[in-house]
Amino acid sequence: MTVQHEAPGGSAGEGRDLLEVWIDQDLCTGDGICAQYAPEVFELDIDGLAYVKGAGDELLQAAGATTPVPLPLLQDVVDSAKECPGDCIHVRRVSDRVEVYGPDAG
């Protein structure tokens, strides 16, 4: 199921945009803060690193794997990105791949 989300900083009339999240495992410290904030989206694997989850709670372990951000969990995902000690959580618009939350957000 695809969920649409209001893009941050958008003005009225720009419409809605899909958001996705991914984790840079090279920077992940394994603290698990993301899984505490949004266990529906993030999970620690046996390697001690966090991954995003896809359909059916499947861990997406490919480098750069993304998953849609469900609108009801948007604030939890944003808080995860803000609190992550490894600065490894990236939330971006699907349409233009611009990061809106995370270490590369402008």
Secondary structure, DSSP 8 states (H G I E B T S, - for coil): ----B--TT--TTS--B-EEEEE-TTT-----HHHHH-TTTEEE-TTS-EEEE-GGG-EE-STT-EEE--GGGHHHHHHHHHH-TT--EEEEETTT--EEESTT--
